Amino acid sequence: MNKPRIAVDAMGGDHAPEEIVAGVLLAAANTDAEITLVGDEPRVRALLHGEAAKRIAVQHAPETVPMEQHASHALRSADRTSLGIAISMVKEGRADAVVSAGNSGAFLAIALIKLRTIEGIARPAIATVWPALNGPIVLLDSGANVDCRPEWLVQFGIMGSAYAREVLGITSPRVGILSVGEERTKGNQQTLEAAKLLDEAPIRFIGNIEGSDLFHNVADVVVTDGFVGNVVLKAGEGVASGLGKVLRDALLGGSLVTKLGTVMLAPVLRRLRRKYDFETYGAMPLLGLRGNCLVTHGRASRRSIEHAIPAAVEEVQHDVVGKIGDLMTAYVKGE
């Protein structure tokens, strides 16, 4: 199989291009992928050092999409910006996937215009790999569509099921819809209608799940609209970050015995941190497009970018786009 070709928006994100390039250098040292950084060539090349830099290509882009820019403005200048050119590389077959920590609204808008959606998919969804107790789960939509129709949630379930099976290796992913109670009679009108449609989809739908189930692997794929999904995602990140600070302050600020115990527990604490650190899961796939697109946080660090590259490689190697297309074809045909 040919090496996956990954285009990275070098200028997108709060800490671009320095952290983006640093993360790509880390990934290039451990990933057998052809990586192209897209951005201001003089600035990008000045940051490329070491043996890994020899394996990284640079594609010049004269402009950048500001983080605060409206999507409609970003569309007008897409052919001159690092984000737009990186997406065009996928459209033109010069890259197999694109990764960006830049303006997510602009990313979605430009990708929709340039790549289009898979047949049968009305709207793409951001899928988040969620660190649950017994292994990761997939939460979608995590913010691409704040107002959703019930049939869109069905499409999210199909896309999430394909991703969980192909990338996470879950043979028969259980799909649940996030609601206010596990009983099928509970939920708003959108949830109730979507649940009826999900029953007919070519997936393993298990019904309603509650917010308290998210860390307990009750389902492998959790479906919700982008408004709720984004709130849940950021609440989870806040809890993980806050709990880490509380533990650190308690352990390092305690007695001598506590500090000695902390030293002994250090390997366990490091494993725990890795498991619940959202940055170790890399990037969030934007599912439903005719191309592999992955978005990371605007404040992404080099660690996040380092893990985003393998996530992109996995999506390419497992042909997630093709698998979603197959499931949608089966759904439309009623198989």
C-alpha positions as CSV (number, residue, x, y, z in Angstrom):
1,M,0.0,0.0,0.0
2,N,1.3,3.5,-0.8
3,K,2.3,5.7,2.0
4,P,-0.6,7.9,3.2
5,R,-0.1,11.5,2.2
6,I,-1.2,14.0,4.8
7,A,-1.5,17.8,4.2
8,V,-1.2,19.9,7.4
9,D,-2.4,23.5,7.6
10,A,0.7,25.0,9.1
11,M,-0.8,28.4,9.8
12,G,-4.1,27.4,11.5
13,G,-4.4,27.6,15.3
14,D,-3.5,29.9,18.2
15,H,0.1,28.7,18.3
16,A,0.8,28.4,14.6
17,P,3.1,27.9,12.9
18,E,5.6,27.1,15.7
19,E,3.6,24.4,17.5
20,I,2.2,22.9,14.3
21,V,5.6,22.5,12.8
22,A,7.0,21.1,16.0
23,G,4.2,18.6,16.2
24,V,4.7,17.5,12.6
25,L,8.4,17.0,13.2
26,L,7.6,14.7,16.2
27,A,5.1,12.8,14.1
28,A,7.4,12.5,11.1
29,A,10.1,10.8,13.3
30,N,7.6,8.0,14.2
31,T,5.1,7.8,11.3
32,D,5.7,6.4,7.9
33,A,3.6,9.0,6.1
34,E,4.3,11.6,3.5
35,I,3.6,14.9,5.2
36,T,3.2,18.3,3.5
37,L,3.1,21.5,5.5
38,V,1.0,24.2,3.8
39,G,1.7,27.8,4.8
40,D,4.1,30.7,4.6
41,E,7.1,28.9,3.1
42,P,9.9,31.1,4.6
43,R,8.4,31.0,8.1
44,V,7.7,27.2,7.9
45,R,11.1,26.3,6.5
46,A,12.8,28.3,9.2
47,L,11.3,26.0,11.8
48,L,12.2,22.7,10.1
49,H,15.3,21.2,11.7
50,G,16.8,17.8,12.2
51,E,16.6,14.5,10.4
52,A,12.8,14.3,10.3
53,A,12.7,17.6,8.5
54,K,14.1,15.9,5.4
55,R,10.9,13.9,5.1
56,I,8.6,16.9,5.2
57,A,7.5,18.8,2.1
58,V,6.3,22.5,2.1
59,Q,3.6,23.9,-0.1
60,H,3.5,27.7,-0.1
61,A,0.3,29.6,0.8
62,P,0.3,33.4,0.7
63,E,-2.5,33.9,3.1
64,T,-4.0,32.6,6.4
65,V,-7.6,32.2,7.6
66,P,-7.8,34.2,10.9
67,M,-9.4,32.2,13.8
68,E,-12.2,34.8,14.1
69,Q,-13.0,35.2,10.4
70,H,-16.5,34.4,9.3
71,A,-16.8,31.3,7.1
72,S,-18.3,33.2,4.1
73,H,-15.2,35.5,4.0
74,A,-12.9,32.5,4.3
75,L,-14.6,30.9,1.3
76,R,-13.8,33.9,-0.9
77,S,-10.1,33.7,-0.4
78,A,-9.9,29.9,0.0
79,D,-7.6,29.4,-3.0
80,R,-4.9,31.6,-1.4
81,T,-5.0,30.4,2.2
82,S,-3.2,27.6,3.8
83,L,-6.4,25.9,4.9
84,G,-8.0,26.2,1.5
85,I,-5.0,25.0,-0.4
86,A,-4.6,22.0,2.0
87,I,-8.2,21.0,1.3
88,S,-7.7,21.4,-2.4
89,M,-4.7,19.0,-2.2
90,V,-7.2,16.3,-1.1
91,K,-9.7,17.3,-3.8
92,E,-7.0,17.1,-6.5
93,G,-5.6,13.8,-5.3
94,R,-2.3,15.3,-4.1
95,A,-3.1,14.3,-0.5
96,D,-5.2,11.6,1.2
97,A,-6.1,13.6,4.3
98,V,-6.0,17.2,5.6
99,V,-5.4,18.2,9.3
100,S,-6.0,21.7,10.6
101,A,-6.1,23.4,14.0
102,G,-7.5,26.5,12.4
103,N,-10.9,28.1,12.1
104,S,-13.3,25.1,12.3
105,G,-16.2,27.0,10.8
106,A,-14.1,27.9,7.8
107,F,-12.8,24.4,7.6
108,L,-16.3,23.0,7.4
109,A,-17.5,25.6,4.8
110,I,-14.5,25.2,2.5
111,A,-14.5,21.4,2.7
112,L,-18.2,21.3,1.9
113,I,-17.7,23.4,-1.2
114,K,-14.5,21.7,-2.4
115,L,-15.1,18.1,-1.4
116,R,-18.9,17.7,-1.1
117,T,-20.7,15.2,1.1
118,I,-20.9,11.4,0.6
119,E,-24.1,10.5,-1.2
120,G,-26.9,10.3,1.3
121,I,-25.2,12.5,3.9
122,A,-26.9,15.8,4.4
123,R,-24.4,17.4,6.8
124,P,-20.9,16.3,8.0
125,A,-20.4,15.8,11.7
126,I,-17.4,16.3,14.0
127,A,-16.6,12.9,15.7
128,T,-14.7,13.0,19.0
129,V,-13.0,9.9,20.4
130,W,-14.0,10.0,24.0
131,P,-11.8,8.4,26.7
132,A,-14.2,6.1,28.6
133,L,-13.3,3.7,31.4
134,N,-13.0,0.5,29.3
135,G,-11.8,2.0,26.1
136,P,-12.6,4.9,23.8
137,I,-16.1,5.7,22.4
138,V,-17.1,8.0,19.6
139,L,-19.3,11.1,20.3
140,L,-20.9,12.9,17.4
141,D,-21.8,15.6,16.5
142,S,-19.3,17.6,18.6
143,G,-20.1,21.0,17.2
144,A,-20.5,21.1,13.4
145,N,-24.3,21.4,13.4
146,V,-26.0,23.1,16.4
147,D,-29.5,22.6,15.0
148,C,-30.2,19.1,13.6
149,R,-33.0,17.3,11.9
150,P,-33.8,13.8,13.2
151,E,-32.7,12.2,9.9
152,W,-29.3,13.9,10.3
153,L,-28.8,12.1,13.6
154,V,-29.4,8.8,11.9
155,Q,-26.7,9.7,9.4
156,F,-24.4,10.5,12.4
157,G,-25.1,7.1,13.8
158,I,-24.2,5.4,10.6
159,M,-21.0,7.4,10.2
160,G,-19.9,6.9,13.8
161,S,-20.6,3.2,13.5
162,A,-18.3,2.9,10.5
163,Y,-15.6,4.9,12.2
164,A,-15.7,2.8,15.4
165,R,-15.6,-0.4,13.5
166,E,-12.8,0.5,11.1
167,V,-10.5,2.7,13.2
168,L,-11.2,1.6,16.8
169,G,-11.6,-2.0,15.8
170,I,-15.0,-2.6,17.5
171,T,-16.6,-5.5,15.5
172,S,-20.2,-4.6,16.1
173,P,-20.4,-1.1,17.6
174,R,-23.4,-0.3,19.9
175,V,-25.0,3.0,18.9
176,G,-26.9,5.0,21.5
177,I,-28.7,8.4,21.3
178,L,-28.0,10.8,24.2
179,S,-31.2,11.7,26.0
180,V,-32.6,12.6,29.5
181,G,-33.5,9.0,30.4
182,E,-32.9,5.5,29.2
183,E,-36.6,4.9,28.6
184,R,-37.6,5.1,24.9
185,T,-40.5,7.4,25.9
186,K,-38.1,10.1,27.2
187,G,-36.4,12.9,25.2
188,N,-37.4,15.9,23.1
189,Q,-39.2,15.6,19.8
190,Q,-35.9,15.5,17.9
191,T,-34.6,12.6,20.0
192,L,-37.8,10.6,19.9
193,E,-38.1,10.8,16.1
194,A,-34.4,10.1,15.5
195,A,-34.6,7.0,17.7
196,K,-37.4,5.5,15.6
197,L,-35.4,6.1,12.4
198,L,-32.2,4.7,14.0
199,D,-34.1,1.4,14.6
200,E,-34.3,1.0,10.9
201,A,-30.7,1.9,10.1
202,P,-28.0,-0.8,9.3
203,I,-26.4,-0.4,12.7
204,R,-26.6,-1.9,16.1
205,F,-28.9,0.7,17.8
206,I,-29.4,0.1,21.5
207,G,-31.7,3.1,22.3
208,N,-31.3,6.0,24.7
209,I,-28.3,6.5,27.0
210,E,-27.9,9.2,29.6
211,G,-25.0,11.6,30.3
212,S,-23.8,9.5,33.2
213,D,-23.2,6.6,30.8
214,L,-20.6,8.4,28.7
215,F,-17.6,7.2,30.8
216,H,-19.0,3.7,31.3
217,N,-19.0,2.3,27.8
218,V,-22.7,1.7,27.7
219,A,-22.5,2.5,24.0
220,D,-19.6,2.6,21.6
221,V,-21.0,5.4,19.5
222,V,-23.1,8.2,21.1
223,V,-25.3,10.4,18.8
224,T,-26.5,13.9,19.6
225,D,-26.8,17.3,17.9
226,G,-23.8,19.6,17.7
227,F,-25.0,22.0,20.4
228,V,-25.4,19.3,23.1
229,G,-22.3,17.4,21.8
230,N,-20.1,20.5,22.0
231,V,-21.2,21.3,25.5
232,V,-20.6,17.7,26.6
233,L,-17.2,17.7,25.0
234,K,-16.0,20.9,26.7
235,A,-17.5,19.9,30.0
236,G,-15.6,16.6,29.9
237,E,-12.4,18.4,29.0
238,G,-12.9,20.8,31.8
239,V,-13.6,18.1,34.4
240,A,-10.5,16.1,33.2
241,S,-8.3,19.3,33.4
242,G,-9.7,20.4,36.8
243,L,-9.4,16.9,38.3
244,G,-5.8,16.7,37.2
245,K,-5.0,20.1,38.9
246,V,-6.8,19.0,42.1
247,L,-4.8,15.8,42.3
248,R,-1.5,17.5,41.5
249,D,-2.1,20.2,44.2
250,A,-3.2,17.6,46.8
251,L,-0.3,15.2,46.1
252,L,2.5,17.7,45.8
253,G,1.2,20.0,48.5
254,G,0.8,17.2,51.1
255,S,3.0,15.8,53.8
256,L,6.4,14.1,53.3
257,V,4.6,10.7,53.4
258,T,2.2,11.9,50.7
259,K,5.0,13.1,48.5
260,L,6.9,9.8,48.9
261,G,3.7,8.0,48.0
262,T,3.3,10.2,44.9
263,V,6.8,9.2,43.7
264,M,5.9,5.5,44.0
265,L,2.6,6.1,42.2
266,A,4.1,8.1,39.4
267,P,4.0,5.4,36.7
268,V,0.3,4.8,37.5
269,L,-0.5,8.5,37.5
270,R,1.2,8.9,34.1
271,R,-0.8,6.1,32.6
272,L,-4.0,7.6,34.0
273,R,-3.1,11.0,32.6
274,R,-2.4,9.6,29.1
275,K,-5.7,7.7,29.2
276,Y,-7.8,10.8,30.0
277,D,-5.8,13.4,28.1
278,F,-7.8,14.5,25.1
279,E,-4.6,15.5,23.3
280,T,-3.4,11.9,23.0
281,Y,-6.4,11.1,20.8
282,G,-5.1,13.5,18.2
283,A,-7.7,15.1,15.9
284,M,-11.4,14.9,15.5
285,P,-12.5,13.5,12.1
286,L,-15.0,15.6,10.2
287,L,-17.1,12.7,8.9
288,G,-19.4,12.7,5.9
289,L,-17.2,14.4,3.4
290,R,-15.7,12.8,0.2
291,G,-12.3,13.2,1.7
292,N,-10.5,12.6,5.0
293,C,-10.6,15.8,7.0
294,L,-9.5,16.1,10.7
295,V,-9.8,19.1,12.9
296,T,-7.9,19.8,16.2
297,H,-8.4,22.4,18.9
298,G,-7.4,25.9,18.0
299,R,-5.1,25.9,21.0
300,A,-3.5,22.6,19.9
301,S,0.0,22.0,21.2
302,R,2.7,20.0,19.5
303,R,1.6,16.9,21.3
304,S,-1.9,17.2,19.9
305,I,-0.5,17.7,16.3
306,E,1.9,14.8,16.9
307,H,-1.1,12.5,17.6
308,A,-3.2,14.0,14.9
309,I,-1.0,12.7,12.1
310,P,-1.4,9.0,13.1
311,A,-5.2,9.6,13.4
312,A,-5.2,10.8,9.9
313,V,-3.2,7.9,8.7
314,E,-5.6,5.4,10.4
315,E,-8.6,7.0,8.7
316,V,-6.9,6.8,5.3
317,Q,-5.7,3.2,5.7
318,H,-9.1,2.0,6.8
319,D,-10.9,3.8,4.0
320,V,-13.4,5.3,6.4
321,V,-14.9,7.4,3.6
322,G,-15.6,4.3,1.5
323,K,-17.1,2.4,4.5
324,I,-19.5,5.2,5.3
325,G,-20.5,5.3,1.6
326,D,-21.2,1.5,1.7
327,L,-23.4,1.8,4.9
328,M,-25.3,4.8,3.4
329,T,-26.0,2.8,0.2
330,A,-27.3,-0.1,2.3
331,Y,-29.5,2.3,4.3
332,V,-31.0,4.0,1.3
333,K,-31.7,0.6,-0.3
334,G,-33.3,-0.7,2.9
335,E,-30.8,-3.5,3.3
